[in-house]
Amino acid sequence: MATTATYTVAGMTCGHCVSAVTGELAALPGVQAVEVDLIKGGASTVTVVSDTPLEADRVREAVDEAGYDLVDPS
Amino acid sequence: MATTATYTVAGMTCGHCVSAVTGELAALPGVQAVEVDLIKGGASTVTVVSDTPLEADRVREAVDEAGYDLVDPS
């Protein structure tokens, strides 16, 4: 059964940013789907569906690689 | 001798936007250089160096193709 997790990503401002983050996350092993709810310049919500739960560090690295910051859950 | 012209483009928010606009303008015949001074979400200044003066409609089309709006000089 697939796992769904939601993350918060800061600093995204446009559709190009969405594409960059989506592309990096979609490239992680086991990821089936990525959906971004863009809040321009604010805290965007990113939902990732994967075969098994993803390691937080892998997600953080992918978001960082795209040029943005994963926000830790408060 | 090369010609330099400056345009105002609205709606660019990030480096990806700069890349999109730069790429479209650089693809116009005779364009030698494109420089963007990004004002996030505001009126960015785009400077284009070309062999001969560019037609305004060609510039407008290129900016539009990138997904942004050329602002008419006031």
Backbone of each chain as nested JSON, in Angstrom:
{
  "chains": [
    {"id": "A", "residues": [
      {"number": 1, "name": "MET", "atoms": {"N": [0.837, -1.2, 0.0], "CA": [0.0, 0.0, 0.0], "C": [0.868, 1.245, 0.0]}},
      {"number": 2, "name": "ALA", "atoms": {"N": [0.454, 2.267, -0.698], "CA": [1.258, 3.49, -0.799], "C": [1.153, 4.344, 0.455]}},
      {"number": 3, "name": "THR", "atoms": {"N": [2.189, 5.147, 0.651], "CA": [2.248, 6.055, 1.787], "C": [2.135, 7.493, 1.297]}},
      {"number": 4, "name": "THR", "atoms": {"N": [1.366, 8.309, 2.005], "CA": [1.254, 9.721, 1.65], "C": [1.817, 10.568, 2.778]}},
      {"number": 5, "name": "ALA", "atoms": {"N": [2.695, 11.501, 2.438], "CA": [3.271, 12.387, 3.449], "C": [3.186, 13.823, 2.952]}},
      {"number": 6, "name": "THR", "atoms": {"N": [3.048, 14.75, 3.884], "CA": [2.936, 16.157, 3.53], "C": [4.09, 16.937, 4.151]}},
      {"number": 7, "name": "TYR", "atoms": {"N": [4.675, 17.816, 3.35], "CA": [5.811, 18.615, 3.788], "C": [5.527, 20.091, 3.535]}},
      {"number": 8, "name": "THR", "atoms": {"N": [6.263, 20.934, 4.22], "CA": [6.151, 22.371, 3.99], "C": [7.468, 22.861, 3.406]}},
      {"number": 9, "name": "VAL", "atoms": {"N": [7.363, 23.606, 2.304], "CA": [8.554, 24.113, 1.626], "C": [8.444, 25.633, 1.515]}},
      {"number": 10, "name": "ALA", "atoms": {"N": [9.512, 26.308, 1.907], "CA": [9.521, 27.774, 1.886], "C": [10.219, 28.324, 0.653]}},
      {"number": 11, "name": "GLY", "atoms": {"N": [9.794, 29.494, 0.214], "CA": [10.542, 30.255, -0.788], "C": [10.132, 30.049, -2.229]}},
      {"number": 12, "name": "MET", "atoms": {"N": [9.14, 29.223, -2.485], "CA": [8.719, 29.018, -3.869], "C": [7.823, 30.191, -4.295]}},
      {"number": 13, "name": "THR", "atoms": {"N": [8.034, 30.668, -5.508], "CA": [7.286, 31.859, -5.928], "C": [6.48, 31.691, -7.212]}},
      {"number": 14, "name": "CYS", "atoms": {"N": [6.786, 30.662, -7.997], "CA": [6.109, 30.575, -9.302], "C": [6.045, 29.146, -9.802]}},
      {"number": 15, "name": "GLY", "atoms": {"N": [5.44, 28.974, -10.95], "CA": [5.285, 27.647, -11.521], "C": [6.604, 26.955, -11.824]}},
      {"number": 16, "name": "HIS", "atoms": {"N": [7.633, 27.772, -12.13], "CA": [8.945, 27.175, -12.381], "C": [9.487, 26.539, -11.101]}},
      {"number": 17, "name": "CYS", "atoms": {"N": [9.224, 27.204, -9.981], "CA": [9.658, 26.67, -8.683], "C": [8.943, 25.348, -8.413]}},
      {"number": 18, "name": "VAL", "atoms": {"N": [7.667, 25.308, -8.713], "CA": [6.881, 24.085, -8.533], "C": [7.476, 22.959, -9.375]}},
      {"number": 19, "name": "SER", "atoms": {"N": [7.817, 23.274, -10.613], "CA": [8.406, 22.263, -11.496], "C": [9.733, 21.749, -10.955]}},
      {"number": 20, "name": "ALA", "atoms": {"N": [10.541, 22.654, -10.431], "CA": [11.854, 22.256, -9.921], "C": [11.718, 21.313, -8.731]}},
      {"number": 21, "name": "VAL", "atoms": {"N": [10.861, 21.667, -7.792], "CA": [10.669, 20.831, -6.596], "C": [10.007, 19.505, -6.971]}},
      {"number": 22, "name": "THR", "atoms": {"N": [8.997, 19.573, -7.807], "CA": [8.305, 18.351, -8.233], "C": [9.27, 17.393, -8.915]}},
      {"number": 23, "name": "GLY", "atoms": {"N": [10.1, 17.943, -9.779], "CA": [11.056, 17.117, -10.518], "C": [12.045, 16.415, -9.607]}},
      {"number": 24, "name": "GLU", "atoms": {"N": [12.572, 17.139, -8.63], "CA": [13.541, 16.523, -7.712], "C": [12.891, 15.445, -6.847]}},
      {"number": 25, "name": "LEU", "atoms": {"N": [11.699, 15.738, -6.342], "CA": [11.033, 14.764, -5.472], "C": [10.566, 13.539, -6.263]}},
      {"number": 26, "name": "ALA", "atoms": {"N": [10.1, 13.769, -7.475], "CA": [9.613, 12.66, -8.3], "C": [10.749, 11.709, -8.662]}},
      {"number": 27, "name": "ALA", "atoms": {"N": [11.985, 12.208, -8.606], "CA": [13.145, 11.383, -8.96], "C": [13.598, 10.481, -7.811]}},
      {"number": 28, "name": "LEU", "atoms": {"N": [13.039, 10.685, -6.607], "CA": [13.419, 9.82, -5.486], "C": [12.853, 8.42, -5.717]}},
      {"number": 29, "name": "PRO", "atoms": {"N": [13.614, 7.382, -5.349], "CA": [13.147, 6.007, -5.539], "C": [11.834, 5.752, -4.799]}},
      {"number": 30, "name": "GLY", "atoms": {"N": [10.887, 5.162, -5.492], "CA": [9.619, 4.779, -4.876], "C": [8.537, 5.838, -4.899]}},
      {"number": 31, "name": "VAL", "atoms": {"N": [8.873, 7.041, -5.351], "CA": [7.858, 8.1, -5.37], "C": [6.905, 7.891, -6.544]}},
      {"number": 32, "name": "GLN", "atoms": {"N": [5.618, 7.926, -6.231], "CA": [4.584, 7.686, -7.245], "C": [3.954, 8.981, -7.739]}},
      {"number": 33, "name": "ALA", "atoms": {"N": [3.821, 9.958, -6.822], "CA": [3.156, 11.207, -7.192], "C": [3.595, 12.34, -6.287]}},
      {"number": 34, "name": "VAL", "atoms": {"N": [3.622, 13.542, -6.847], "CA": [3.979, 14.742, -6.074], "C": [2.956, 15.819, -6.425]}},
      {"number": 35, "name": "GLU", "atoms": {"N": [2.413, 16.453, -5.376], "CA": [1.474, 17.54, -5.62], "C": [1.881, 18.739, -4.787]}},
      {"number": 36, "name": "VAL", "atoms": {"N": [1.934, 19.914, -5.43], "CA": [2.358, 21.134, -4.732], "C": [1.204, 22.126, -4.688]}},
      {"number": 37, "name": "ASP", "atoms": {"N": [0.935, 22.621, -3.481], "CA": [-0.034, 23.705, -3.312], "C": [0.795, 24.961, -3.063]}},
      {"number": 38, "name": "LEU", "atoms": {"N": [0.963, 25.75, -4.117], "CA": [1.89, 26.897, -4.063], "C": [1.31, 28.076, -3.293]}},
      {"number": 39, "name": "ILE", "atoms": {"N": [2.047, 28.494, -2.265], "CA": [1.751, 29.752, -1.574], "C": [2.935, 30.653, -1.923]}},
      {"number": 40, "name": "LYS", "atoms": {"N": [2.718, 31.59, -2.824], "CA": [3.828, 32.376, -3.371], "C": [4.623, 33.098, -2.281]}},
      {"number": 41, "name": "GLY", "atoms": {"N": [5.904, 32.761, -2.192], "CA": [6.781, 33.407, -1.236], "C": [6.545, 32.986, 0.204]}},
      {"number": 42, "name": "GLY", "atoms": {"N": [5.589, 32.097, 0.409], "CA": [5.268, 31.672, 1.767], "C": [5.565, 30.206, 1.987]}},
      {"number": 43, "name": "ALA", "atoms": {"N": [4.725, 29.561, 2.786], "CA": [4.915, 28.156, 3.111], "C": [4.017, 27.314, 2.218]}},
      {"number": 44, "name": "SER", "atoms": {"N": [4.6, 26.722, 1.202], "CA": [3.845, 25.872, 0.282], "C": [3.746, 24.461, 0.846]}},
      {"number": 45, "name": "THR", "atoms": {"N": [2.653, 23.795, 0.522], "CA": [2.447, 22.427, 0.979], "C": [2.757, 21.466, -0.166]}},
      {"number": 46, "name": "VAL", "atoms": {"N": [3.582, 20.471, 0.143], "CA": [3.967, 19.488, -0.866], "C": [3.553, 18.104, -0.374]}},
      {"number": 47, "name": "THR", "atoms": {"N": [2.744, 17.428, -1.167], "CA": [2.26, 16.092, -0.806], "C": [2.958, 15.063, -1.7]}},
      {"number": 48, "name": "VAL", "atoms": {"N": [3.506, 14.058, -1.066], "CA": [4.251, 13.036, -1.807], "C": [3.669, 11.654, -1.514]}},
      {"number": 49, "name": "VAL", "atoms": {"N": [3.352, 10.934, -2.567], "CA": [2.881, 9.555, -2.442], "C": [4.03, 8.639, -2.854]}},
      {"number": 50, "name": "SER", "atoms": {"N": [4.346, 7.686, -1.984], "CA": [5.47, 6.786, -2.28], "C": [5.135, 5.351, -1.885]}},
      {"number": 51, "name": "ASP", "atoms": {"N": [5.908, 4.421, -2.435], "CA": [5.691, 2.998, -2.162], "C": [5.82, 2.711, -0.668]}},
      {"number": 52, "name": "THR", "atoms": {"N": [6.873, 3.27, -0.08], "CA": [7.139, 3.093, 1.351], "C": [7.49, 4.474, 1.912]}},
      {"number": 53, "name": "PRO", "atoms": {"N": [7.429, 4.655, 3.227], "CA": [7.749, 5.975, 3.797], "C": [9.147, 6.435, 3.399]}},
      {"number": 54, "name": "LEU", "atoms": {"N": [9.272, 7.702, 3.05], "CA": [10.568, 8.253, 2.641], "C": [11.362, 8.689, 3.865]}},
      {"number": 55, "name": "GLU", "atoms": {"N": [12.681, 8.596, 3.765], "CA": [13.518, 9.139, 4.837], "C": [13.497, 10.659, 4.737]}},
      {"number": 56, "name": "ALA", "atoms": {"N": [13.344, 11.31, 5.878], "CA": [13.259, 12.768, 5.901], "C": [14.492, 13.421, 5.265]}},
      {"number": 57, "name": "ASP", "atoms": {"N": [15.653, 12.825, 5.483], "CA": [16.878, 13.416, 4.933], "C": [16.885, 13.391, 3.405]}},
      {"number": 58, "name": "ARG", "atoms": {"N": [16.297, 12.341, 2.818], "CA": [16.255, 12.263, 1.353], "C": [15.339, 13.355, 0.801]}},
      {"number": 59, "name": "VAL", "atoms": {"N": [14.223, 13.574, 1.501], "CA": [13.272, 14.607, 1.077], "C": [13.919, 15.983, 1.213]}},
      {"number": 60, "name": "ARG", "atoms": {"N": [14.597, 16.186, 2.345], "CA": [15.26, 17.474, 2.581], "C": [16.312, 17.751, 1.504]}},
      {"number": 61, "name": "GLU", "atoms": {"N": [17.082, 16.723, 1.166], "CA": [18.119, 16.884, 0.138], "C": [17.506, 17.225, -1.221]}},
      {"number": 62, "name": "ALA", "atoms": {"N": [16.398, 16.587, -1.55], "CA": [15.761, 16.82, -2.85], "C": [15.236, 18.252, -2.94]}},
      {"number": 63, "name": "VAL", "atoms": {"N": [14.618, 18.705, -1.865], "CA": [14.083, 20.078, -1.839], "C": [15.243, 21.078, -1.913]}},
      {"number": 64, "name": "ASP", "atoms": {"N": [16.295, 20.784, -1.182], "CA": [17.479, 21.646, -1.185], "C": [18.106, 21.692, -2.578]}},
      {"number": 65, "name": "GLU", "atoms": {"N": [18.153, 20.552, -3.224], "CA": [18.727, 20.46, -4.572], "C": [17.945, 21.354, -5.545]}},
      {"number": 66, "name": "ALA", "atoms": {"N": [16.65, 21.456, -5.339], "CA": [15.808, 22.305, -6.198], "C": [16.006, 23.779, -5.881]}},
      {"number": 67, "name": "GLY", "atoms": {"N": [16.634, 24.056, -4.728], "CA": [16.921, 25.443, -4.38], "C": [16.005, 26.032, -3.318]}},
      {"number": 68, "name": "TYR", "atoms": {"N": [15.306, 25.141, -2.58], "CA": [14.367, 25.636, -1.574], "C": [14.621, 24.963, -0.23]}},
      {"number": 69, "name": "ASP", "atoms": {"N": [13.868, 25.401, 0.787], "CA": [14.086, 24.887, 2.128], "C": [12.875, 24.123, 2.642]}},
      {"number": 70, "name": "LEU", "atoms": {"N": [13.157, 22.933, 3.164], "CA": [12.109, 22.177, 3.841], "C": [11.933, 22.791, 5.226]}},
      {"number": 71, "name": "VAL", "atoms": {"N": [10.691, 23.065, 5.595], "CA": [10.408, 23.655, 6.908], "C": [10.073, 22.534, 7.875]}},
      {"number": 72, "name": "ASP", "atoms": {"N": [10.766, 22.505, 9.022], "CA": [10.5, 21.46, 10.01], "C": [9.11, 21.642, 10.609]}},
      {"number": 73, "name": "PRO", "atoms": {"N": [8.435, 20.519, 10.87], "CA": [7.114, 20.612, 11.503], "C": [7.258, 21.279, 12.868]}},
      {"number": 74, "name": "SER", "atoms": {"N": [6.342, 22.163, 13.2], "CA": [6.456, 22.871, 14.476], "C": [5.643, 22.142, 15.549]}}
    ]},
    {"id": "B", "residues": [
      {"number": 1, "name": "MET", "atoms": {"N": [27.538, 48.572, -35.696], "CA": [27.543, 48.849, -34.258], "C": [26.289, 48.285, -33.6]}},
      {"number": 2, "name": "ALA", "atoms": {"N": [26.434, 47.752, -32.444], "CA": [25.302, 47.126, -31.755], "C": [24.362, 48.16, -31.139]}},
      {"number": 3, "name": "THR", "atoms": {"N": [23.113, 47.728, -30.971], "CA": [22.075, 48.567, -30.389], "C": [21.687, 48.029, -29.016]}},
      {"number": 4, "name": "THR", "atoms": {"N": [21.519, 48.922, -28.06], "CA": [21.079, 48.503, -26.735], "C": [19.713, 49.104, -26.438]}},
      {"number": 5, "name": "ALA", "atoms": {"N": [18.782, 48.27, -25.998], "CA": [17.446, 48.756, -25.65], "C": [17.046, 48.193, -24.292]}},
      {"number": 6, "name": "THR", "atoms": {"N": [16.255, 48.974, -23.58], "CA": [15.82, 48.551, -22.249], "C": [14.305, 48.427, -22.217]}},
      {"number": 7, "name": "TYR", "atoms": {"N": [13.821, 47.349, -21.618], "CA": [12.385, 47.071, -21.539], "C": [12.001, 46.824, -20.085]}},
      {"number": 8, "name": "THR", "atoms": {"N": [10.715, 46.947, -19.82], "CA": [10.205, 46.633, -18.483], "C": [9.292, 45.42, -18.597]}},
      {"number": 9, "name": "VAL", "atoms": {"N": [9.536, 44.442, -17.734], "CA": [8.747, 43.208, -17.756], "C": [8.134, 42.993, -16.37]}},
      {"number": 10, "name": "ALA", "atoms": {"N": [6.842, 42.721, -16.35], "CA": [6.132, 42.534, -15.088], "C": [5.94, 41.064, -14.746]}},
      {"number": 11, "name": "GLY", "atoms": {"N": [5.881, 40.771, -13.475], "CA": [5.454, 39.457, -13.004], "C": [6.535, 38.423, -12.772]}},
      {"number": 12, "name": "MET", "atoms": {"N": [7.807, 38.803, -12.984], "CA": [8.872, 37.828, -12.744], "C": [9.157, 37.749, -11.243]}},
      {"number": 13, "name": "THR", "atoms": {"N": [9.346, 36.527, -10.738], "CA": [9.51, 36.396, -9.292], "C": [10.791, 35.696, -8.855]}},
      {"number": 14, "name": "CYS", "atoms": {"N": [11.458, 35.014, -9.774], "CA": [12.611, 34.231, -9.315], "C": [13.591, 33.994, -10.459]}},
      {"number": 15, "name": "GLY", "atoms": {"N": [14.661, 33.312, -10.118], "CA": [15.692, 33.052, -11.11], "C": [15.222, 32.221, -12.283]}},
      {"number": 16, "name": "HIS", "atoms": {"N": [14.218, 31.341, -12.028], "CA": [13.671, 30.562, -13.133], "C": [12.975, 31.473, -14.129]}},
      {"number": 17, "name": "CYS", "atoms": {"N": [12.304, 32.498, -13.609], "CA": [11.625, 33.459, -14.482], "C": [12.66, 34.195, -15.326]}},
      {"number": 18, "name": "VAL", "atoms": {"N": [13.752, 34.575, -14.707], "CA": [14.833, 35.264, -15.424], "C": [15.357, 34.37, -16.55]}},
      {"number": 19, "name": "SER", "atoms": {"N": [15.557, 33.095, -16.249], "CA": [16.047, 32.158, -17.267], "C": [15.068, 32.042, -18.426]}},
      {"number": 20, "name": "ALA", "atoms": {"N": [13.777, 31.996, -18.12], "CA": [12.764, 31.841, -19.164], "C": [12.757, 33.052, -20.097]}},
      {"number": 21, "name": "VAL", "atoms": {"N": [12.765, 34.239, -19.527], "CA": [12.741, 35.465, -20.335], "C": [14.048, 35.626, -21.118]}},
      {"number": 22, "name": "THR", "atoms": {"N": [15.143, 35.375, -20.449], "CA": [16.447, 35.493, -21.106], "C": [16.543, 34.538, -22.286]}},
      {"number": 23, "name": "GLY", "atoms": {"N": [16.082, 33.328, -22.087], "CA": [16.149, 32.327, -23.151], "C": [15.339, 32.711, -24.371]}},
      {"number": 24, "name": "GLU", "atoms": {"N": [14.124, 33.21, -24.144], "CA": [13.269, 33.594, -25.28], "C": [13.863, 34.792, -26.026]}},
      {"number": 25, "name": "LEU", "atoms": {"N": [14.335, 35.771, -25.294], "CA": [14.895, 36.965, -25.947], "C": [16.21, 36.644, -26.655]}},
      {"number": 26, "name": "ALA", "atoms": {"N": [17.026, 35.808, -26.049], "CA": [18.309, 35.459, -26.653], "C": [18.117, 34.712, -27.973]}},
      {"number": 27, "name": "ALA", "atoms": {"N": [16.943, 34.09, -28.126], "CA": [16.666, 33.324, -29.348], "C": [16.222, 34.204, -30.514]}},
      {"number": 28, "name": "LEU", "atoms": {"N": [15.965, 35.481, -30.257], "CA": [15.576, 36.374, -31.357], "C": [16.78, 36.63, -32.268]}},
      {"number": 29, "name": "PRO", "atoms": {"N": [16.543, 36.687, -33.594], "CA": [17.649, 36.916, -34.53], "C": [18.381, 38.222, -34.233]}},
      {"number": 30, "name": "GLY", "atoms": {"N": [19.691, 38.158, -34.179], "CA": [20.498, 39.362, -33.998], "C": [20.783, 39.753, -32.567]}},
      {"number": 31, "name": "VAL", "atoms": {"N": [20.169, 39.042, -31.62], "CA": [20.404, 39.39, -30.213], "C": [21.768, 38.868, -29.757]}},
      {"number": 32, "name": "GLN", "atoms": {"N": [22.54, 39.789, -29.163], "CA": [23.893, 39.447, -28.717], "C": [23.96, 39.174, -27.215]}},
      {"number": 33, "name": "ALA", "atoms": {"N": [23.14, 39.896, -26.453], "CA": [23.199, 39.752, -24.999], "C": [21.888, 40.194, -24.37]}},
      {"number": 34, "name": "VAL", "atoms": {"N": [21.553, 39.556, -23.258], "CA": [20.345, 39.904, -22.506], "C": [20.728, 39.975, -21.032]}},
      {"number": 35, "name": "GLU", "atoms": {"N": [20.31, 41.06, -20.379], "CA": [20.59, 41.189, -18.948], "C": [19.309, 41.564, -18.226]}},
      {"number": 36, "name": "VAL", "atoms": {"N": [19.016, 40.853, -17.154], "CA": [17.784, 41.111, -16.407], "C": [18.108, 41.605, -15.007]}},
      {"number": 37, "name": "ASP", "atoms": {"N": [17.485, 42.711, -14.634], "CA": [17.578, 43.205, -13.26], "C": [16.24, 42.873, -12.597]}},
      {"number": 38, "name": "LEU", "atoms": {"N": [16.237, 41.778, -11.851], "CA": [14.983, 41.25, -11.303], "C": [14.452, 42.057, -10.124]}},
      {"number": 39, "name": "ILE", "atoms": {"N": [13.239, 42.529, -10.26], "CA": [12.506, 43.125, -9.135], "C": [11.368, 42.141, -8.866]}},
      {"number": 40, "name": "LYS", "atoms": {"N": [11.497, 41.362, -7.804], "CA": [10.563, 40.257, -7.577], "C": [9.115, 40.713, -7.494]}},
      {"number": 41, "name": "GLY", "atoms": {"N": [8.305, 40.203, -8.415], "CA": [6.883, 40.518, -8.428], "C": [6.565, 41.92, -8.888]}},
      {"number": 42, "name": "GLY", "atoms": {"N": [7.601, 42.681, -9.232], "CA": [7.374, 44.057, -9.668], "C": [7.789, 44.276, -11.108]}},
      {"number": 43, "name": "ALA", "atoms": {"N": [8.321, 45.456, -11.389], "CA": [8.718, 45.822, -12.745], "C": [10.212, 45.587, -12.906]}},
      {"number": 44, "name": "SER", "atoms": {"N": [10.562, 44.486, -13.542], "CA": [11.971, 44.161, -13.77], "C": [12.466, 44.855, -15.029]}},
      {"number": 45, "name": "THR", "atoms": {"N": [13.737, 45.191, -15.044], "CA": [14.338, 45.844, -16.196], "C": [15.134, 44.82, -16.998]}},
      {"number": 46, "name": "VAL", "atoms": {"N": [14.875, 44.788, -18.297], "CA": [15.545, 43.838, -19.175], "C": [16.292, 44.628, -20.251]}},
      {"number": 47, "name": "THR", "atoms": {"N": [17.582, 44.429, -20.336], "CA": [18.41, 45.134, -21.314], "C": [18.84, 44.152, -22.4]}},
      {"number": 48, "name": "VAL", "atoms": {"N": [18.614, 44.546, -23.647], "CA": [18.925, 43.659, -24.772], "C": [19.883, 44.358, -25.733]}},
      {"number": 49, "name": "VAL", "atoms": {"N": [20.976, 43.693, -26.04], "CA": [21.929, 44.191, -27.024], "C": [21.735, 43.378, -28.298]}},
      {"number": 50, "name": "SER", "atoms": {"N": [21.544, 44.081, -29.416], "CA": [21.309, 43.389, -30.682], "C": [22.069, 44.058, -31.822]}},
      {"number": 51, "name": "ASP", "atoms": {"N": [22.21, 43.318, -32.905], "CA": [22.933, 43.824, -34.074], "C": [22.273, 45.093, -34.601]}},
      {"number": 52, "name": "THR", "atoms": {"N": [20.947, 45.012, -34.721], "CA": [20.149, 46.133, -35.214], "C": [18.951, 46.287, -34.279]}},
      {"number": 53, "name": "PRO", "atoms": {"N": [18.276, 47.441, -34.306], "CA": [17.13, 47.625, -33.406], "C": [16.078, 46.536, -33.603]}},
      {"number": 54, "name": "LEU", "atoms": {"N": [15.528, 46.024, -32.513], "CA": [14.513, 44.979, -32.59], "C": [13.13, 45.594, -32.772]}},
      {"number": 55, "name": "GLU", "atoms": {"N": [12.271, 44.871, -33.469], "CA": [10.88, 45.313, -33.562], "C": [10.194, 45.058, -32.219]}},
      {"number": 56, "name": "ALA", "atoms": {"N": [9.443, 46.042, -31.77], "CA": [8.793, 45.938, -30.457], "C": [7.878, 44.708, -30.375]}},
      {"number": 57, "name": "ASP", "atoms": {"N": [7.215, 44.395, -31.484], "CA": [6.298, 43.25, -31.474], "C": [7.035, 41.927, -31.265]}},
      {"number": 58, "name": "ARG", "atoms": {"N": [8.257, 41.847, -31.81], "CA": [9.029, 40.614, -31.636], "C": [9.422, 40.447, -30.162]}},
      {"number": 59, "name": "VAL", "atoms": {"N": [9.805, 41.572, -29.554], "CA": [10.195, 41.542, -28.14], "C": [8.993, 41.181, -27.279]}},
      {"number": 60, "name": "ARG", "atoms": {"N": [7.846, 41.793, -27.604], "CA": [6.631, 41.526, -26.839], "C": [6.236, 40.054, -26.939]}},
      {"number": 61, "name": "GLU", "atoms": {"N": [6.345, 39.496, -28.137], "CA": [6.015, 38.092, -28.338], "C": [6.944, 37.163, -27.54]}},
      {"number": 62, "name": "ALA", "atoms": {"N": [8.224, 37.511, -27.531], "CA": [9.196, 36.676, -26.823], "C": [8.918, 36.685, -25.317]}},
      {"number": 63, "name": "VAL", "atoms": {"N": [8.627, 37.856, -24.79], "CA": [8.335, 37.977, -23.356], "C": [7.043, 37.235, -23.026]}},
      {"number": 64, "name": "ASP", "atoms": {"N": [6.072, 37.379, -23.906], "CA": [4.789, 36.7, -23.724], "C": [4.979, 35.182, -23.762]}},
      {"number": 65, "name": "GLU", "atoms": {"N": [5.809, 34.724, -24.674], "CA": [6.091, 33.298, -24.817], "C": [6.689, 32.731, -23.53]}},
      {"number": 66, "name": "ALA", "atoms": {"N": [7.486, 33.544, -22.862], "CA": [8.104, 33.116, -21.592], "C": [7.081, 33.114, -20.464]}},
      {"number": 67, "name": "GLY", "atoms": {"N": [5.934, 33.762, -20.69], "CA": [4.881, 33.76, -19.68], "C": [4.741, 35.06, -18.897]}},
      {"number": 68, "name": "TYR", "atoms": {"N": [5.321, 36.141, -19.429], "CA": [5.293, 37.414, -18.711], "C": [4.787, 38.528, -19.628]}},
      {"number": 69, "name": "ASP", "atoms": {"N": [4.643, 39.71, -19.042], "CA": [4.094, 40.834, -19.795], "C": [5.1, 41.966, -19.946]}},
      {"number": 70, "name": "LEU", "atoms": {"N": [5.21, 42.429, -21.194], "CA": [6.026, 43.61, -21.454], "C": [5.191, 44.831, -21.063]}},
      {"number": 71, "name": "VAL", "atoms": {"N": [5.775, 45.721, -20.281], "CA": [5.083, 46.92, -19.835], "C": [5.412, 48.055, -20.804]}},
      {"number": 72, "name": "ASP", "atoms": {"N": [4.37, 48.697, -21.346], "CA": [4.611, 49.8, -22.28], "C": [5.257, 50.968, -21.541]}},
      {"number": 73, "name": "PRO", "atoms": {"N": [6.193, 51.646, -22.211], "CA": [6.818, 52.823, -21.609], "C": [5.723, 53.851, -21.301]}},
      {"number": 74, "name": "SER", "atoms": {"N": [5.802, 54.497, -20.159], "CA": [4.78, 55.486, -19.822], "C": [5.226, 56.874, -20.264]}}
    ]}
  ]
}
